Amino acid sequence: MKLLFLLLFTPYAILGESPDFCPEHPVYGKEPEEDCAQPSDPNELPKSPLERWFTKQIFDDLFPKSNIGVGPHPCLPYSYESFVIAARYFPEFGAAHPNKQFKADEHHKRDVAAFFAHALQETGENDASVYNNTDLTLEQAHECFYRGGFYNWFERGPNSSFLLPTAPGFSPADGKRCTEEGRYCKSDPILDFWYLCNSDTETHSDTDYHKGCYFGRGALQLSWNYNYGLFQQFLLTKGVKVDLIENPNLVMTKMDPPLAMMASLWFYMTPQPPKPSMHQIVTGDWKPSSKNRRAGYQGAIFGPTSLIINNECGGEDPDEPGGPGESRRIKAFKWFCKYFKVPVGSDRTLSCKGKHFKLDAEISTILFPGMLDGFDAVQHMYSWHPDWGNMWKSQSCDCAPAPYGGPLPYYDPKIYPHEFTKQNDRNRLRCVYSMYESPETFRLDDGNSPCLKHKPKIRLTKTGIRG
């Protein structure tokens, strides 16, 4: 098999140029052919409000190193064209201003800055060596470092140890097979009913590789079979039929619509009870507990978003660029806010971690507390499960919201926006379908659950979508 080797662009990528003072960046693979397939939208959705202010010039300026260094080419997963098509499926992104904490345009740009900040941490080039370059000032090093977003397609980057040595991640199609370590398949009776991992394997050089690989893909690294399944269900509600459980690498290769960008925006915009969405927190449309409100963790802030994406709460490092994790997310958010000329907000709530301030030798510190409660402190129901208290009745089985997690989210109307609460009835019917289709999953039978003898009067489907 022909291998692609590491190339160095000289001069910088014409698709979007790094500042002249930045060192050359590594480029893997090659630019697509002229007749390559560009992203398209089968639903032909109208332009989103984001497109009124966020231009191709801005995207190309910010991400000259995108797509493993090739640049923001429209036929590769990360491009302005893919970004705006994906945003049309989430019209609130970069357009919501639910309160007057900031001006409307400040809310919009902070929202986009937060998404880019997390993408920088998750899949940026993150070349810390620019800070050791004596030819660069600190500000120039920042310019070179934070323009490295949307670099990696796959978890662990090009030459990922998850992939075949002969398909190391220099092409979006290289992610079709992986080692056992990259499978990321969670299994239990209920998850297996909904999101049973593809178990197909192939042997290469006496090593078995899986086709059902749910390692991180896309700008925010969509990971695990249940997240692929939830995203697949979202796509189906938009009329996009794709089997991501069977073919998870379609997240990187499908361009109609462009799934790599869509998967990342879906994760950023979608609550996963008891967690609100990152978008809700950045725009201030979330419900913190009373303890968190008293500690200042309310409204449009950034800190709790790091808890959502990766359960991080380590604070910001004093040095540059600092280590990975929440520190890098905070620093990137500051940089993108500066780029967009919008306020960062309270410095203390950029992290979920509390801060200590020394007063003098006699009085050691004053503590400013971080988040005191987790998201689960705001009591509500999280997911749909069999209505165990009514299984004995002479009527069809039903489901009810439960205060624990599961594959079918329940969105409490007091906590989550209407765009999500309107999904509740569909998810309830999907839950009912699972009881009748596979009662053994829940250890049900006619003896312990007489309701199984009474079939629902409406036709149920696994997707909750009839027709």
C-alpha positions in Angstrom: 0.0 0.0 0.0 1.3 3.5 -0.9 2.1 5.5 2.2 1.8 9.3 2.6 4.7 10.9 4.4 5.1 14.0 6.5 5.4 17.1 4.4 6.4 20.5 5.4 4.6 23.4 3.7 6.9 26.0 2.3 5.5 28.6 2.1 2.6 28.4 4.5 -0.7 26.9 3.3 -2.4 29.2 0.8 -5.8 28.2 2.1 -5.2 30.2 5.3 -1.8 31.6 6.1 -0.1 31.7 9.5 1.5 34.9 10.5 4.8 35.4 8.9 6.7 35.2 12.2 5.3 31.7 13.1 7.6 28.7 12.4 6.6 26.3 9.7 4.0 23.8 10.9 3.9 20.1 10.0 1.5 19.0 7.3 0.4 15.4 6.9 -1.1 14.1 3.7 -1.9 16.3 0.7 -4.5 18.7 -0.5 -7.5 17.1 -2.2 -8.0 17.0 -6.0 -9.8 19.9 -7.7 -12.9 17.8 -8.4 -13.3 16.6 -4.8 -16.7 16.5 -3.0 -17.5 19.7 -1.1 -19.9 19.7 1.9 -23.6 20.0 1.1 -26.9 20.0 3.0 -29.6 17.6 1.8 -32.2 19.6 3.8 -31.1 22.9 2.3 -31.6 24.7 5.6 -31.6 28.5 5.5 -28.6 30.4 6.6 -28.2 30.7 10.4 -27.8 34.1 12.2 -24.2 33.2 12.8 -23.4 33.8 9.1 -24.4 37.5 9.4 -21.2 38.2 11.3 -18.9 35.1 11.1 -17.2 35.1 7.7 -14.9 32.7 5.7 -12.2 35.3 6.1 -12.4 35.0 9.9 -12.4 31.2 9.9 -9.4 31.0 7.5 -7.5 33.6 9.6 -8.1 31.6 12.8 -7.4 28.1 11.6 -4.6 28.1 9.0 -3.2 24.8 10.4 -6.6 23.0 10.3 -7.0 19.5 8.8 -3.6 18.1 10.0 -1.9 21.1 8.6 -3.3 21.2 5.1 -5.5 24.2 5.9 -9.3 24.9 5.8 -9.9 23.2 2.4 -13.7 22.8 1.7 -13.3 19.1 0.8 -11.7 18.3 4.2 -13.6 17.9 7.5 -12.8 21.3 8.9 -13.7 24.3 6.7 -15.8 27.4 6.8 -18.3 25.7 4.4 -18.7 22.7 6.7 -18.9 24.9 9.8 -21.7 27.1 8.6 -23.8 24.2 7.2 -23.4 22.5 10.6 -24.5 25.7 12.4 -27.7 25.8 10.4 -28.8 22.7 12.3 -28.3 24.7 15.6 -29.6 28.2 14.8 -29.1 29.3 18.5 -25.3 28.8 18.2 -23.6 32.2 18.0 -27.0 33.9 18.0 -28.6 33.4 21.5 -28.8 36.2 24.0 -31.2 35.1 26.8 -30.2 37.8 29.3 -28.7 41.3 29.5 -25.5 40.3 31.3 -23.7 41.1 28.0 -24.7 42.9 24.9 -26.3 40.6 22.2 -23.3 40.5 19.9 -21.0 39.9 22.9 -23.1 36.8 23.9 -22.9 35.6 20.3 -19.1 35.9 20.0 -18.5 34.5 23.5 -20.5 31.5 22.5 -18.3 30.9 19.4 -15.2 31.6 21.4 -16.1 29.0 24.0 -16.6 26.3 21.2 -13.3 27.2 19.6 -11.5 27.1 23.0 -12.7 23.6 23.7 -11.8 22.5 20.1 -8.3 24.0 20.6 -7.8 21.8 23.7 -9.3 18.7 22.1 -7.9 18.7 18.6 -5.5 21.7 18.3 -1.9 21.4 17.1 -1.0 22.6 20.6 2.7 23.2 19.7 4.1 24.5 23.0 7.6 24.8 21.5 6.6 28.3 20.2 6.9 29.5 23.7 10.6 28.4 23.8 11.4 30.2 20.5 13.6 33.1 21.3 12.7 34.8 18.0 9.1 35.3 19.2 7.6 37.7 21.7 5.0 36.3 24.1 2.2 37.8 22.1 3.6 36.4 18.9 3.8 33.0 20.5 0.2 33.3 21.5 -0.7 34.1 17.8 1.1 31.0 16.6 -0.3 28.7 19.3 -3.9 29.7 19.4 -4.2 29.6 15.6 -3.6 25.9 15.7 -7.2 24.8 16.2 -9.1 22.1 14.2 -5.8 20.3 13.5 -6.5 16.7 14.4 -9.2 14.5 13.0 -8.7 11.4 15.2 -7.9 10.9 18.9 -4.1 10.9 19.3 -3.7 12.7 16.0 -2.0 11.6 12.8 0.0 8.4 13.4 -2.6 7.5 16.1 -1.7 4.3 17.9 -5.4 3.3 17.5 -5.1 3.0 13.8 -3.4 0.6 11.3 0.2 1.5 10.6 -0.7 1.5 6.9 -3.6 3.9 7.5 -2.1 6.2 10.1 -4.7 9.0 10.0 -3.4 11.1 7.0 -6.8 10.7 5.3 -10.3 10.9 6.9 -10.9 7.4 5.6 -8.1 6.0 7.8 -10.3 5.7 10.8 -12.3 2.7 9.6 -10.3 0.2 11.7 -8.7 0.4 15.1 -7.0 -1.6 17.8 -8.8 -3.0 20.9 -7.7 0.1 22.8 -9.5 2.4 20.5 -12.8 0.5 20.5 -14.5 2.5 23.3 -17.5 0.2 23.5 -19.6 0.3 26.6 -21.9 -2.7 27.0 -24.8 -3.6 29.3 -28.2 -5.1 28.5 -29.9 -1.8 27.9 -27.1 -0.2 26.0 -26.8 -3.3 23.9 -30.4 -3.0 22.8 -30.0 0.5 21.6 -26.3 0.9 20.6 -24.8 -2.6 20.2 -21.3 -2.1 19.1 -20.2 -3.4 15.6 -18.2 -6.5 16.4 -16.7 -7.1 13.0 -12.9 -7.5 12.8 -10.2 -7.8 10.1 -6.7 -9.3 10.4 -3.7 -7.3 9.2 -0.2 -8.5 9.8 -1.4 -11.1 12.2 -3.2 -8.5 14.3 -7.0 -8.2 14.7 -8.5 -4.8 14.1 -12.0 -3.7 14.9 -14.5 -2.0 12.5 -16.6 -0.9 15.4 -14.3 1.9 16.7 -15.8 4.7 18.8 -12.7 6.6 19.8 -12.7 10.4 19.5 -13.4 11.9 16.1 -14.1 15.5 15.1 -13.3 18.8 16.7 -14.7 17.9 20.1 -13.7 14.2 19.9 -17.1 12.4 19.9 -16.4 9.3 21.8 -18.1 6.0 23.0 -20.8 4.1 21.2 -23.7 5.7 23.2 -22.7 9.2 22.0 -22.5 8.0 18.5 -25.9 6.5 18.9 -27.4 9.6 20.4 -26.0 11.7 17.6 -27.3 9.2 15.1 -30.8 9.7 16.6 -30.5 13.4 16.4 -29.6 13.2 12.7 -32.6 10.9 12.1 -34.9 13.6 13.6 -33.5 15.9 10.9 -34.2 13.4 8.1 -30.6 12.3 7.8 -30.4 8.5 7.9 -26.9 7.2 8.7 -25.8 4.1 10.8 -23.0 5.4 12.9 -23.0 2.3 15.2 -22.3 0.1 12.2 -20.0 2.6 10.5 -18.7 5.1 13.0 -16.0 6.6 10.7 -18.8 8.2 8.7 -18.4 11.0 11.3 -15.2 11.9 9.4 -16.1 11.0 5.8 -19.7 12.0 5.3 -20.0 15.5 3.8 -23.8 15.6 3.0 -24.2 17.0 5.6 -20.7 17.4 7.0 -20.8 15.2 10.1 -17.4 16.0 11.7 -18.5 19.6 12.4 -22.1 18.6 13.1 -21.1 16.0 15.7 -19.0 18.6 17.6 -21.7 21.3 17.5 -24.3 18.7 18.6 -22.2 17.8 21.6 -21.6 21.5 22.5 -25.3 22.4 22.1 -27.1 19.4 23.6 -27.7 18.8 27.3 -27.0 15.4 28.7 -29.0 15.3 31.9 -28.2 16.1 34.6 -25.7 18.3 32.7 -26.8 21.4 30.8 -25.2 22.0 27.5 -22.0 24.0 27.3 -23.9 26.5 25.2 -26.5 27.0 27.9 -23.8 27.8 30.5 -21.9 30.3 28.2 -25.1 32.1 27.3 -26.4 32.0 30.9 -29.5 29.9 30.2 -28.9 27.3 32.9 -30.2 26.5 36.4 -27.4 26.3 39.0 -28.1 25.2 42.5 -28.6 27.7 45.3 -25.1 27.0 46.7 -23.5 27.6 43.3 -25.5 30.8 42.9 -24.2 32.1 46.2 -20.7 31.2 45.2 -21.1 33.3 42.0 -21.6 30.4 39.6 -24.6 31.6 37.7 -25.4 33.4 34.5 -23.2 33.5 31.4 -19.8 32.1 32.6 -17.2 29.7 31.2 -15.9 27.6 34.1 -18.5 24.8 34.3 -18.1 24.0 30.6 -14.9 22.1 31.4 -16.8 19.9 33.8 -19.2 19.0 31.1 -16.8 18.0 28.4 -14.2 16.2 30.5 -14.9 16.6 34.2 -12.0 19.0 34.6 -11.7 21.5 37.4 -7.9 22.1 37.8 -7.8 25.8 37.3 -5.5 27.9 35.2 -1.7 27.4 35.2 0.4 30.5 35.9 2.9 29.8 33.1 2.4 29.8 29.3 1.0 27.9 27.6 0.4 25.7 30.7 -0.6 22.1 30.7 -3.5 20.5 28.9 -7.0 20.3 30.4 -9.0 23.1 32.0 -6.0 25.5 32.0 -5.7 25.4 28.3 -9.4 25.8 27.8 -9.4 28.9 29.9 -6.4 30.4 28.2 -7.8 29.7 24.7 -11.2 31.2 25.7 -9.4 34.4 26.8 -7.5 34.5 23.5 -10.6 34.0 21.3 -12.5 36.6 23.3 -9.7 39.0 22.8 -9.7 38.2 19.1 -13.5 38.9 18.9 -13.1 42.0 21.1 -15.6 40.8 23.7 -15.4 40.6 27.5 -14.2 37.4 29.1 -16.4 37.9 32.1 -15.5 37.2 35.8 -11.9 35.9 36.0 -12.9 33.8 39.0 -15.7 31.9 37.2 -13.4 31.0 34.2 -12.7 27.9 36.3 -14.9 25.7 38.4 -12.0 25.6 41.0 -11.9 27.9 43.9 -9.1 30.4 44.5 -6.9 31.3 47.5 -5.4 34.7 48.0 -2.6 35.3 50.6 -3.1 38.4 52.8 0.0 38.5 55.0 2.2 36.3 57.1 -0.3 36.3 60.0 -3.5 35.6 58.0 -2.8 33.0 55.5 -5.5 33.1 52.9 -9.0 34.1 51.9 -10.9 31.4 50.0 -13.1 32.2 47.1 -15.0 29.0 46.6 -15.4 27.3 43.3 -18.5 25.3 42.3 -19.8 23.8 45.5 -22.3 21.4 43.9 -22.4 19.2 40.9 -25.0 19.5 38.3 -27.0 16.7 39.9 -27.7 19.0 43.0 -30.6 20.6 41.0 -33.0 17.7 41.5 -34.8 16.5 38.5 -35.4 13.4 36.4 -32.7 12.4 33.9 -34.0 9.6 31.6 -36.9 7.3 30.6 -37.2 3.9 32.2 -40.0 1.4 32.7 -42.7 2.6 35.0 -42.0 0.0 37.6 -44.8 1.0 40.0 -47.6 0.3 37.4 -46.4 -2.9 35.7 -49.1 -4.9 37.5 -52.1 -3.1 36.0 -54.4 -4.4 33.3 -53.3 -1.8 30.8 -50.4 -1.4 28.4 -46.9 -0.9 29.8 -45.6 2.6 30.0 -42.4 4.4 30.9 -41.7 7.2 33.4 -38.8 9.7 34.0 -36.3 8.4 36.5 -33.6 10.2 38.6 -30.7 8.3 37.1 -29.1 8.1 33.7 -29.9 6.0 30.7 -29.8 6.0 26.9 -33.1 7.8 26.5 -32.9 11.4 27.9 -35.7 13.0 29.7 -35.6 16.8 29.6 -37.3 18.5 32.5 -39.1 21.6 31.2 -38.0 23.5 34.3 -34.3 22.9 33.4 -33.9 22.6 29.7 -35.0 24.6 26.6 -38.2 23.8 24.7 -36.2 22.5 21.7 -35.2 19.6 23.9 -38.3 19.1 26.1 -40.4 18.5 22.9 -38.4 15.3 22.4 -39.7 13.8 25.6 -42.8 12.1 24.2 -40.8 10.5 21.4 -38.3 9.1 23.9 -41.0 7.8 26.1 -42.5 5.9 23.2 -39.1 4.5 22.3 -38.8 3.3 25.9 -42.2 1.6 25.7 -41.1 0.0 22.4 -38.0 -1.5 24.1 -40.1 -3.2 26.8 -42.3 -5.0 24.3 -39.6 -5.7 21.8 -37.1 -7.1 24.3 -38.7 -7.7 27.7 -35.8 -9.9 28.8 -33.6 -6.8 28.7 -35.5 -5.6 31.8 -36.2 -9.1 33.2 -39.9 -8.7 32.4 -42.4 -11.5 31.8 -46.1 -12.0 31.9 -45.8 -13.1 35.5 -44.1 -10.1 37.0 -45.4 -7.6 34.5 -49.0 -8.3 33.4 -49.0 -5.1 31.4 -47.1 -7.0 28.7 -50.4 -8.8 27.8 -51.9 -5.4 26.7 -50.4 -4.1 23.5 -50.3 -0.3 22.9 -52.9 0.9 20.4 -50.3 3.0 18.5 -47.6 1.5 16.4 -44.2 1.9 18.1 -40.8 2.0 16.5 -37.2 1.9 17.8 -36.6 5.4 16.6 -39.9 6.9 17.8 -40.4 8.1 14.2 -43.4 6.6 12.4 -43.6 6.5 8.6 
